[in-house]
Amino acid sequence: MFKLNFTSIYICRTIILYVYLQCNKLIYKTIMIKTVIFARVSTNAQEYDRQVNELTTLSKSNGWSVEAVFTEKISGAKSNKERTQLLNMISYVEDNHINKVLVTELSRLGRDTLQVLEVIEILNNKGISLYIQNYNIETLTHEGRVNAMSQFLITILAEVARMERKTIRERIESGYNNYRAAGGKVGRKTGYRKSNKDMKEQYEKEIQLLKKGLSLRNVSAITHTSINTLRKLRIICA
């Protein structure tokens, strides 16, 4: 009769453990990870194609499926409730059992620290991980638990981004003030006024939206045109 000695038992246990781990890896690979791409730029003049292309390539290389792409052209300093596509994305990922939301940079999610952390908390509570490409970090572990180190790093990065934005704004304002103090004039030339024809040509999109019945505030949010300019356009087209 065959008797197992200590060495045989150790080898058998090692083989069983190896097979178990390989099976787990195989199971993990066969479970398709469902992702959503979120891209943002600040102005209508900018494009988000690069962000979408990079994240699509990332998904393919990892074997993840891209279920939807959400894009927006709006300032990251806006509150979450003012960002239609962000709200649509949050609603979509819950209804469609998405595993990950992909962004190229944390700033694409927003530039206000509290607003960014609010979105991350919503995703965490739904068991959805946020993947930030340029730092290769995620908010949740493979087991669905909050990644404490990533969360700490994200908080710091979001605050640094906010401080950088504030510093840039302060420098621009300081430059304007110094220019004015030296006798310079900022803005439109005195007595300059665009003709109605020029206004209609320059703000064709805004006029179309106003004619559809959208409010001044909504048109301003979409086009980033000031409320005062939109009021003038409304008078011109009346």
Secondary structure, 3 states (H helix, E strand, C coil): CCCCCHHHHHHHHHHHHHHHHHHHHHHHHHCCCEEEEEEEECCCCCCCHHHHHHHHHHHHHHCCEEEEEEEEECCCCCCHHHCHHHHHHHHHHHHCCCCEEEECCHHHCCCCHHHHHHHHHHHHHCCCEEEEHHHCEECECCCCCECHHHHHHHHHHHHHHHHHHHHHHHHHHHHHHHHHHCCCCCCCCCCCCCCHHHHHHHCHHHHHHHHCCCCHHHHHHHHCCCHHHHHHHHHHCC
